[in-house]
Amino acid sequence: MLSSNLASWLRPFGVQVLDMLLPPNCLACDAPVDADGQFCLPCFRKANFISAPLCPPCGVPLPFSPGAGRLCEVCAVEPPAFTQARAALRYDDLSRRLILPFKYADRTDAALGLAVLMARAGAGLLAKAEILVPVPLHKTRLRQRRYNQAALLAAALGRLAKRPAKLDALIRSRATVPLGPLSRVQRRAELEGAVAVRAGRAAGLVAKRILLIDDVMTSGSTANACALALLAAGAAQVNVLTAARVPDPRLE
């Protein structure tokens, strides 16, 4: 068995060899780049990274600074169960080119690059997170897709940030209809009781600061349902980190 010092010395060499065999490509196209999680210059110019001003709790991009303590209209009326949500990119044509193949077309190799983007956007949340937990898929959908994209992101982020990832902490206790066509109110109603902490996992979540991981956040209803389940199991706090965030068209 290699000593820890020798293993540490050899690791960068192994990465260099891997990069020579499988050189990193732009997240959005096949152009070569220097490292995972990078865009080529043309794609970088098209990328819509999310930055301030944001709604402090839900992280939705705002057209102007709301002022200290001010929230978006949705959070002002119904504050989310999670404390903060952040995302790397706006969900637009470019980010869809990253996320849809990763989610639906077996491009699981994109997990590391997306995790690098997420780690930059959510550095503050990762710094205080004690456990990473992915949004779960119902078993029927998991059989169809063969993998949970949120779990792949959580595992990659856990390695990057050196944080434990509990990939099976949550379950979808019942299947739900596709949420895309539903309103915010309908989404919350559809998700009520649909997410639970897996039997035997609650003890490891008590008094922990949880970072919930997903690929895309739309209205925040799924994240909210997961946060409610984690808090009910005894978690001290739940924050959310996603690769992309769908902007509220009313705020554009």
C-alpha positions as protocol buffer text, in pm:
chain_id: "A"
residue {
  index: 1
  type: MET
  ca { x: 0 y: 0 z: 0 }
}
residue {
  index: 2
  type: LEU
  ca { x: 130 y: 348 z: -88 }
}
residue {
  index: 3
  type: SER
  ca { x: 215 y: 579 z: 199 }
}
residue {
  index: 4
  type: SER
  ca { x: -7 y: 886 z: 231 }
}
residue {
  index: 5
  type: ASN
  ca { x: 285 y: 1115 z: 138 }
}
residue {
  index: 6
  type: LEU
  ca { x: 367 y: 918 z: -175 }
}
residue {
  index: 7
  type: ALA
  ca { x: -1 y: 900 z: -273 }
}
residue {
  index: 8
  type: SER
  ca { x: -32 y: 1278 z: -235 }
}
residue {
  index: 9
  type: TRP
  ca { x: 279 y: 1329 z: -449 }
}
residue {
  index: 10
  type: LEU
  ca { x: 151 y: 1096 z: -723 }
}
residue {
  index: 11
  type: ARG
  ca { x: -204 y: 1234 z: -735 }
}
residue {
  index: 12
  type: PRO
  ca { x: -122 y: 1548 z: -943 }
}
residue {
  index: 13
  type: PHE
  ca { x: 75 y: 1329 z: -1184 }
}
residue {
  index: 14
  type: GLY
  ca { x: -227 y: 1102 z: -1223 }
}
residue {
  index: 15
  type: VAL
  ca { x: -448 y: 1402 z: -1298 }
}
residue {
  index: 16
  type: GLN
  ca { x: -201 y: 1522 z: -1561 }
}
residue {
  index: 17
  type: VAL
  ca { x: -201 y: 1180 z: -1728 }
}
residue {
  index: 18
  type: LEU
  ca { x: -582 y: 1171 z: -1725 }
}
residue {
  index: 19
  type: ASP
  ca { x: -596 y: 1520 z: -1876 }
}
residue {
  index: 20
  type: MET
  ca { x: -364 y: 1410 z: -2156 }
}
residue {
  index: 21
  type: LEU
  ca { x: -581 y: 1106 z: -2230 }
}
residue {
  index: 22
  type: LEU
  ca { x: -914 y: 1285 z: -2180 }
}
residue {
  index: 23
  type: PRO
  ca { x: -847 y: 1659 z: -2212 }
}
residue {
  index: 24
  type: PRO
  ca { x: -1118 y: 1877 z: -2058 }
}
residue {
  index: 25
  type: ASN
  ca { x: -1370 y: 2033 z: -2292 }
}
residue {
  index: 26
  type: CYS
  ca { x: -1583 y: 2344 z: -2264 }
}
residue {
  index: 27
  type: LEU
  ca { x: -1894 y: 2281 z: -2056 }
}
residue {
  index: 28
  type: ALA
  ca { x: -2120 y: 2388 z: -2341 }
}
residue {
  index: 29
  type: CYS
  ca { x: -1934 y: 2264 z: -2649 }
}
residue {
  index: 30
  type: ASP
  ca { x: -1641 y: 2043 z: -2747 }
}
residue {
  index: 31
  type: ALA
  ca { x: -1375 y: 2315 z: -2756 }
}
residue {
  index: 32
  type: PRO
  ca { x: -1066 y: 2232 z: -2543 }
}
residue {
  index: 33
  type: VAL
  ca { x: -1016 y: 2428 z: -2219 }
}
residue {
  index: 34
  type: ASP
  ca { x: -757 y: 2428 z: -1944 }
}
residue {
  index: 35
  type: ALA
  ca { x: -960 y: 2257 z: -1670 }
}
residue {
  index: 36
  type: ASP
  ca { x: -1298 y: 2107 z: -1583 }
}
residue {
  index: 37
  type: GLY
  ca { x: -1571 y: 2359 z: -1507 }
}
residue {
  index: 38
  type: GLN
  ca { x: -1456 y: 2612 z: -1767 }
}
residue {
  index: 39
  type: PHE
  ca { x: -1615 y: 2761 z: -2076 }
}
residue {
  index: 40
  type: CYS
  ca { x: -1434 y: 2843 z: -2396 }
}
residue {
  index: 41
  type: LEU
  ca { x: -1423 y: 3217 z: -2465 }
}
residue {
  index: 42
  type: PRO
  ca { x: -1726 y: 3229 z: -2702 }
}
residue {
  index: 43
  type: CYS
  ca { x: -1942 y: 3028 z: -2459 }
}
residue {
  index: 44
  type: PHE
  ca { x: -1816 y: 3227 z: -2162 }
}
residue {
  index: 45
  type: ARG
  ca { x: -1939 y: 3545 z: -2330 }
}
residue {
  index: 46
  type: LYS
  ca { x: -2286 y: 3389 z: -2358 }
}
residue {
  index: 47
  type: ALA
  ca { x: -2296 y: 3250 z: -2003 }
}
residue {
  index: 48
  type: ASN
  ca { x: -2534 y: 3424 z: -1763 }
}
residue {
  index: 49
  type: PHE
  ca { x: -2375 y: 3379 z: -1422 }
}
residue {
  index: 50
  type: ILE
  ca { x: -2604 y: 3476 z: -1136 }
}
residue {
  index: 51
  type: SER
  ca { x: -2479 y: 3762 z: -924 }
}
residue {
  index: 52
  type: ALA
  ca { x: -2626 y: 4034 z: -704 }
}
residue {
  index: 53
  type: PRO
  ca { x: -2884 y: 4173 z: -674 }
}
residue {
  index: 54
  type: LEU
  ca { x: -3065 y: 3864 z: -548 }
}
residue {
  index: 55
  type: CYS
  ca { x: -3350 y: 3790 z: -311 }
}
residue {
  index: 56
  type: PRO
  ca { x: -3160 y: 3698 z: 9 }
}
residue {
  index: 57
  type: PRO
  ca { x: -3351 y: 3375 z: 90 }
}
residue {
  index: 58
  type: CYS
  ca { x: -3450 y: 3223 z: -245 }
}
residue {
  index: 59
  type: GLY
  ca { x: -3167 y: 3361 z: -461 }
}
residue {
  index: 60
  type: VAL
  ca { x: -3389 y: 3466 z: -751 }
}
residue {
  index: 61
  type: PRO
  ca { x: -3216 y: 3733 z: -964 }
}
residue {
  index: 62
  type: LEU
  ca { x: -3366 y: 4079 z: -915 }
}
residue {
  index: 63
  type: PRO
  ca { x: -3357 y: 4374 z: -1158 }
}
residue {
  index: 64
  type: PHE
  ca { x: -3251 y: 4609 z: -879 }
}
residue {
  index: 65
  type: SER
  ca { x: -3125 y: 4591 z: -522 }
}
residue {
  index: 66
  type: PRO
  ca { x: -3421 y: 4535 z: -289 }
}
residue {
  index: 67
  type: GLY
  ca { x: -3247 y: 4711 z: -1 }
}
residue {
  index: 68
  type: ALA
  ca { x: -3141 y: 4573 z: 334 }
}
residue {
  index: 69
  type: GLY
  ca { x: -3384 y: 4315 z: 467 }
}
residue {
  index: 70
  type: ARG
  ca { x: -3614 y: 4336 z: 161 }
}
residue {
  index: 71
  type: LEU
  ca { x: -3737 y: 4016 z: -4 }
}
residue {
  index: 72
  type: CYS
  ca { x: -3890 y: 3929 z: -339 }
}
residue {
  index: 73
  type: GLU
  ca { x: -4270 y: 3933 z: -348 }
}
residue {
  index: 74
  type: VAL
  ca { x: -4299 y: 3555 z: -312 }
}
residue {
  index: 75
  type: CYS
  ca { x: -4068 y: 3524 z: -10 }
}
residue {
  index: 76
  type: ALA
  ca { x: -4229 y: 3828 z: 153 }
}
residue {
  index: 77
  type: VAL
  ca { x: -4569 y: 3655 z: 143 }
}
residue {
  index: 78
  type: GLU
  ca { x: -4450 y: 3299 z: 211 }
}
residue {
  index: 79
  type: PRO
  ca { x: -4090 y: 3267 z: 339 }
}
residue {
  index: 80
  type: PRO
  ca { x: -3926 y: 2937 z: 235 }
}
residue {
  index: 81
  type: ALA
  ca { x: -3837 y: 2663 z: 482 }
}
residue {
  index: 82
  type: PHE
  ca { x: -3475 y: 2677 z: 367 }
}
residue {
  index: 83
  type: THR
  ca { x: -3252 y: 2964 z: 478 }
}
residue {
  index: 84
  type: GLN
  ca { x: -3069 y: 3048 z: 154 }
}
residue {
  index: 85
  type: ALA
  ca { x: -3065 y: 2923 z: -204 }
}
residue {
  index: 86
  type: ARG
  ca { x: -2796 y: 3000 z: -458 }
}
residue {
  index: 87
  type: ALA
  ca { x: -2728 y: 2890 z: -817 }
}
residue {
  index: 88
  type: ALA
  ca { x: -2441 y: 2923 z: -1061 }
}
residue {
  index: 89
  type: LEU
  ca { x: -2627 y: 3011 z: -1382 }
}
residue {
  index: 90
  type: ARG
  ca { x: -2955 y: 3147 z: -1508 }
}
residue {
  index: 91
  type: TYR
  ca { x: -3154 y: 2872 z: -1675 }
}
residue {
  index: 92
  type: ASP
  ca { x: -3142 y: 2982 z: -2039 }
}
residue {
  index: 93
  type: ASP
  ca { x: -3040 y: 2845 z: -2379 }
}
residue {
  index: 94
  type: LEU
  ca { x: -2675 y: 2802 z: -2282 }
}
residue {
  index: 95
  type: SER
  ca { x: -2732 y: 2637 z: -1944 }
}
residue {
  index: 96
  type: ARG
  ca { x: -2993 y: 2406 z: -2097 }
}
residue {
  index: 97
  type: ARG
  ca { x: -2720 y: 2283 z: -2333 }
}
residue {
  index: 98
  type: LEU
  ca { x: -2524 y: 2183 z: -2022 }
}
residue {
  index: 99
  type: ILE
  ca { x: -2801 y: 2043 z: -1806 }
}
residue {
  index: 100
  type: LEU
  ca { x: -3048 y: 1863 z: -2033 }
}
residue {
  index: 101
  type: PRO
  ca { x: -2793 y: 1612 z: -2177 }
}
residue {
  index: 102
  type: PHE
  ca { x: -2659 y: 1558 z: -1824 }
}
residue {
  index: 103
  type: LYS
  ca { x: -3009 y: 1497 z: -1691 }
}
residue {
  index: 104
  type: TYR
  ca { x: -3169 y: 1296 z: -1970 }
}
residue {
  index: 105
  type: ALA
  ca { x: -2903 y: 1172 z: -2213 }
}
residue {
  index: 106
  type: ASP
  ca { x: -2652 y: 985 z: -1995 }
}
residue {
  index: 107
  type: ARG
  ca { x: -2393 y: 1264 z: -2004 }
}
residue {
  index: 108
  type: THR
  ca { x: -2293 y: 1190 z: -1647 }
}
residue {
  index: 109
  type: ASP
  ca { x: -1940 y: 1310 z: -1725 }
}
residue {
  index: 110
  type: ALA
  ca { x: -2078 y: 1666 z: -1697 }
}
residue {
  index: 111
  type: ALA
  ca { x: -2125 y: 1629 z: -1320 }
}
residue {
  index: 112
  type: LEU
  ca { x: -1772 y: 1740 z: -1230 }
}
residue {
  index: 113
  type: GLY
  ca { x: -1775 y: 2051 z: -1449 }
}
residue {
  index: 114
  type: LEU
  ca { x: -2115 y: 2158 z: -1318 }
}
residue {
  index: 115
  type: ALA
  ca { x: -2000 y: 2092 z: -962 }
}
residue {
  index: 116
  type: VAL
  ca { x: -1701 y: 2320 z: -1015 }
}
residue {
  index: 117
  type: LEU
  ca { x: -1936 y: 2602 z: -1123 }
}
residue {
  index: 118
  type: MET
  ca { x: -2163 y: 2534 z: -826 }
}
residue {
  index: 119
  type: ALA
  ca { x: -1871 y: 2532 z: -584 }
}
residue {
  index: 120
  type: ARG
  ca { x: -1773 y: 2881 z: -697 }
}
residue {
  index: 121
  type: ALA
  ca { x: -2127 y: 3017 z: -674 }
}
residue {
  index: 122
  type: GLY
  ca { x: -2200 y: 2850 z: -341 }
}
residue {
  index: 123
  type: ALA
  ca { x: -1862 y: 2883 z: -169 }
}
residue {
  index: 124
  type: GLY
  ca { x: -2017 y: 3047 z: 136 }
}
residue {
  index: 125
  type: LEU
  ca { x: -2286 y: 2781 z: 169 }
}
residue {
  index: 126
  type: LEU
  ca { x: -2037 y: 2499 z: 123 }
}
residue {
  index: 127
  type: ALA
  ca { x: -1807 y: 2648 z: 387 }
}
residue {
  index: 128
  type: LYS
  ca { x: -2071 y: 2615 z: 657 }
}
residue {
  index: 129
  type: ALA
  ca { x: -2236 y: 2294 z: 532 }
}
residue {
  index: 130
  type: GLU
  ca { x: -2187 y: 1982 z: 741 }
}
residue {
  index: 131
  type: ILE
  ca { x: -2370 y: 1738 z: 513 }
}
residue {
  index: 132
  type: LEU
  ca { x: -2465 y: 1749 z: 144 }
}
residue {
  index: 133
  type: VAL
  ca { x: -2799 y: 1589 z: 53 }
}
residue {
  index: 134
  type: PRO
  ca { x: -2937 y: 1554 z: -302 }
}
residue {
  index: 135
  type: VAL
  ca { x: -3298 y: 1605 z: -401 }
}
residue {
  index: 136
  type: PRO
  ca { x: -3435 y: 1250 z: -446 }
}
residue {
  index: 137
  type: LEU
  ca { x: -3603 y: 1088 z: -746 }
}
residue {
  index: 138
  type: HIS
  ca { x: -3900 y: 855 z: -710 }
}
residue {
  index: 139
  type: LYS
  ca { x: -3797 y: 493 z: -766 }
}
residue {
  index: 140
  type: THR
  ca { x: -4001 y: 472 z: -1088 }
}
residue {
  index: 141
  type: ARG
  ca { x: -3823 y: 768 z: -1241 }
}
residue {
  index: 142
  type: LEU
  ca { x: -3488 y: 645 z: -1111 }
}
residue {
  index: 143
  type: ARG
  ca { x: -3540 y: 312 z: -1290 }
}
residue {
  index: 144
  type: GLN
  ca { x: -3622 y: 497 z: -1612 }
}
residue {
  index: 145
  type: ARG
  ca { x: -3326 y: 736 z: -1592 }
}
residue {
  index: 146
  type: ARG
  ca { x: -3085 y: 488 z: -1421 }
}
residue {
  index: 147
  type: TYR
  ca { x: -2921 y: 764 z: -1215 }
}
residue {
  index: 148
  type: ASN
  ca { x: -3014 y: 1062 z: -1002 }
}
residue {
  index: 149
  type: GLN
  ca { x: -2842 y: 1369 z: -1148 }
}
residue {
  index: 150
  type: ALA
  ca { x: -2870 y: 1553 z: -815 }
}
residue {
  index: 151
  type: ALA
  ca { x: -2688 y: 1268 z: -640 }
}
residue {
  index: 152
  type: LEU
  ca { x: -2406 y: 1283 z: -897 }
}
residue {
  index: 153
  type: LEU
  ca { x: -2370 y: 1657 z: -833 }
}
residue {
  index: 154
  type: ALA
  ca { x: -2376 y: 1607 z: -456 }
}
residue {
  index: 155
  type: ALA
  ca { x: -2106 y: 1339 z: -476 }
}
residue {
  index: 156
  type: ALA
  ca { x: -1884 y: 1559 z: -697 }
}
residue {
  index: 157
  type: LEU
  ca { x: -1934 y: 1863 z: -473 }
}
residue {
  index: 158
  type: GLY
  ca { x: -1859 y: 1655 z: -166 }
}
residue {
  index: 159
  type: ARG
  ca { x: -1524 y: 1554 z: -314 }
}
residue {
  index: 160
  type: LEU
  ca { x: -1441 y: 1911 z: -418 }
}
residue {
  index: 161
  type: ALA
  ca { x: -1539 y: 2068 z: -85 }
}
residue {
  index: 162
  type: LYS
  ca { x: -1434 y: 1774 z: 134 }
}
residue {
  index: 163
  type: ARG
  ca { x: -1782 y: 1744 z: 282 }
}
residue {
  index: 164
  type: PRO
  ca { x: -1975 y: 1421 z: 344 }
}
residue {
  index: 165
  type: ALA
  ca { x: -2260 y: 1355 z: 102 }
}
residue {
  index: 166
  type: LYS
  ca { x: -2553 y: 1145 z: 224 }
}
residue {
  index: 167
  type: LEU
  ca { x: -2688 y: 1040 z: -113 }
}
residue {
  index: 168
  type: ASP
  ca { x: -2981 y: 837 z: 19 }
}
residue {
  index: 169
  type: ALA
  ca { x: -3092 y: 1059 z: 307 }
}
residue {
  index: 170
  type: LEU
  ca { x: -3418 y: 1159 z: 135 }
}
residue {
  index: 171
  type: ILE
  ca { x: -3675 y: 957 z: -57 }
}
residue {
  index: 172
  type: ARG
  ca { x: -3969 y: 1041 z: -278 }
}
residue {
  index: 173
  type: SER
  ca { x: -4236 y: 855 z: -87 }
}
residue {
  index: 174
  type: ARG
  ca { x: -4481 y: 883 z: -376 }
}
residue {
  index: 175
  type: ALA
  ca { x: -4463 y: 973 z: -742 }
}
residue {
  index: 176
  type: THR
  ca { x: -4569 y: 1320 z: -848 }
}
residue {
  index: 177
  type: VAL
  ca { x: -4694 y: 1454 z: -1179 }
}
residue {
  index: 178
  type: PRO
  ca { x: -4452 y: 1666 z: -1387 }
}
residue {
  index: 179
  type: LEU
  ca { x: -4431 y: 2001 z: -1213 }
}
residue {
  index: 180
  type: GLY
  ca { x: -4346 y: 2211 z: -1521 }
}
residue {
  index: 181
  type: PRO
  ca { x: -4703 y: 2303 z: -1623 }
}
residue {
  index: 182
  type: LEU
  ca { x: -4819 y: 2368 z: -1264 }
}
residue {
  index: 183
  type: SER
  ca { x: -4844 y: 2700 z: -1085 }
}
residue {
  index: 184
  type: ARG
  ca { x: -4649 y: 2766 z: -767 }
}
residue {
  index: 185
  type: VAL
  ca { x: -4954 y: 2688 z: -553 }
}
residue {
  index: 186
  type: GLN
  ca { x: -5024 y: 2368 z: -747 }
}
residue {
  index: 187
  type: ARG
  ca { x: -4662 y: 2257 z: -716 }
}
residue {
  index: 188
  type: ARG
  ca { x: -4664 y: 2296 z: -339 }
}
residue {
  index: 189
  type: ALA
  ca { x: -4992 y: 2102 z: -316 }
}
residue {
  index: 190
  type: GLU
  ca { x: -4858 y: 1825 z: -542 }
}
residue {
  index: 191
  type: LEU
  ca { x: -4538 y: 1790 z: -335 }
}
residue {
  index: 192
  type: GLU
  ca { x: -4706 y: 1789 z: 5 }
}
residue {
  index: 193
  type: GLY
  ca { x: -4603 y: 1467 z: 179 }
}
residue {
  index: 194
  type: ALA
  ca { x: -4410 y: 1346 z: -127 }
}
residue {
  index: 195
  type: VAL
  ca { x: -4060 y: 1377 z: 28 }
}
residue {
  index: 196
  type: ALA
  ca { x: -3943 y: 1210 z: 348 }
}
residue {
  index: 197
  type: VAL
  ca { x: -3623 y: 1124 z: 532 }
}
residue {
  index: 198
  type: ARG
  ca { x: -3525 y: 762 z: 472 }
}
residue {
  index: 199
  type: ALA
  ca { x: -3579 y: 531 z: 768 }
}
residue {
  index: 200
  type: GLY
  ca { x: -3259 y: 503 z: 968 }
}
residue {
  index: 201
  type: ARG
  ca { x: -3104 y: 824 z: 830 }
}
residue {
  index: 202
  type: ALA
  ca { x: -3265 y: 1082 z: 1060 }
}
residue {
  index: 203
  type: ALA
  ca { x: -3017 y: 1037 z: 1346 }
}
residue {
  index: 204
  type: GLY
  ca { x: -2729 y: 1149 z: 1125 }
}
residue {
  index: 205
  type: LEU
  ca { x: -2910 y: 1471 z: 1034 }
}
residue {
  index: 206
  type: VAL
  ca { x: -2999 y: 1597 z: 1380 }
}
residue {
  index: 207
  type: ALA
  ca { x: -2853 y: 1943 z: 1458 }
}
residue {
  index: 208
  type: LYS
  ca { x: -2662 y: 1945 z: 1127 }
}
residue {
  index: 209
  type: ARG
  ca { x: -2639 y: 2224 z: 871 }
}
residue {
  index: 210
  type: ILE
  ca { x: -2758 y: 2062 z: 549 }
}
residue {
  index: 211
  type: LEU
  ca { x: -2682 y: 2179 z: 197 }
}
residue {
  index: 212
  type: LEU
  ca { x: -2948 y: 2048 z: -43 }
}
residue {
  index: 213
  type: ILE
  ca { x: -2822 y: 1986 z: -398 }
}
residue {
  index: 214
  type: ASP
  ca { x: -3015 y: 1985 z: -726 }
}
residue {
  index: 215
  type: ASP
  ca { x: -2959 y: 2063 z: -1093 }
}
residue {
  index: 216
  type: VAL
  ca { x: -3226 y: 2330 z: -1150 }
}
residue {
  index: 217
  type: MET
  ca { x: -3442 y: 2537 z: -919 }
}
residue {
  index: 218
  type: THR
  ca { x: -3765 y: 2673 z: -1067 }
}
residue {
  index: 219
  type: SER
  ca { x: -4019 y: 2795 z: -813 }
}
residue {
  index: 220
  type: GLY
  ca { x: -3839 y: 2645 z: -514 }
}
residue {
  index: 221
  type: SER
  ca { x: -4131 y: 2415 z: -430 }
}
residue {
  index: 222
  type: THR
  ca { x: -3924 y: 2094 z: -448 }
}
residue {
  index: 223
  type: ALA
  ca { x: -3644 y: 2247 z: -242 }
}
residue {
  index: 224
  type: ASN
  ca { x: -3899 y: 2366 z: 10 }
}
residue {
  index: 225
  type: ALA
  ca { x: -4056 y: 2020 z: 43 }
}
residue {
  index: 226
  type: CYS
  ca { x: -3711 y: 1867 z: 98 }
}
residue {
  index: 227
  type: ALA
  ca { x: -3620 y: 2135 z: 353 }
}
residue {
  index: 228
  type: LEU
  ca { x: -3941 y: 2074 z: 547 }
}
residue {
  index: 229
  type: ALA
  ca { x: -3863 y: 1701 z: 567 }
}
residue {
  index: 230
  type: LEU
  ca { x: -3504 y: 1762 z: 679 }
}
residue {
  index: 231
  type: LEU
  ca { x: -3604 y: 2018 z: 942 }
}
residue {
  index: 232
  type: ALA
  ca { x: -3877 y: 1788 z: 1073 }
}
residue {
  index: 233
  type: ALA
  ca { x: -3607 y: 1521 z: 1116 }
}
residue {
  index: 234
  type: GLY
  ca { x: -3405 y: 1758 z: 1335 }
}
residue {
  index: 235
  type: ALA
  ca { x: -3168 y: 1937 z: 1094 }
}
residue {
  index: 236
  type: ALA
  ca { x: -3047 y: 2270 z: 1232 }
}
residue {
  index: 237
  type: GLN
  ca { x: -3059 y: 2451 z: 898 }
}
residue {
  index: 238
  type: VAL
  ca { x: -3113 y: 2378 z: 529 }
}
residue {
  index: 239
  type: ASN
  ca { x: -2958 y: 2576 z: 244 }
}
residue {
  index: 240
  type: VAL
  ca { x: -2987 y: 2501 z: -128 }
}
residue {
  index: 241
  type: LEU
  ca { x: -2731 y: 2499 z: -409 }
}
residue {
  index: 242
  type: THR
  ca { x: -2819 y: 2430 z: -773 }
}
residue {
  index: 243
  type: ALA
  ca { x: -2645 y: 2447 z: -1108 }
}
residue {
  index: 244
  type: ALA
  ca { x: -2909 y: 2677 z: -1255 }
}
residue {
  index: 245
  type: ARG
  ca { x: -3201 y: 2894 z: -1147 }
}
residue {
  index: 246
  type: VAL
  ca { x: -3509 y: 2977 z: -1353 }
}
residue {
  index: 247
  type: PRO
  ca { x: -3560 y: 3354 z: -1324 }
}
residue {
  index: 248
  type: ASP
  ca { x: -3904 y: 3481 z: -1224 }
}
residue {
  index: 249
  type: PRO
  ca { x: -4040 y: 3638 z: -1548 }
}
residue {
  index: 250
  type: ARG
  ca { x: -4225 y: 3896 z: -1340 }
}
residue {
  index: 251
  type: LEU
  ca { x: -3891 y: 4030 z: -1220 }
}
residue {
  index: 252
  type: GLU
  ca { x: -3713 y: 4042 z: -1556 }
}
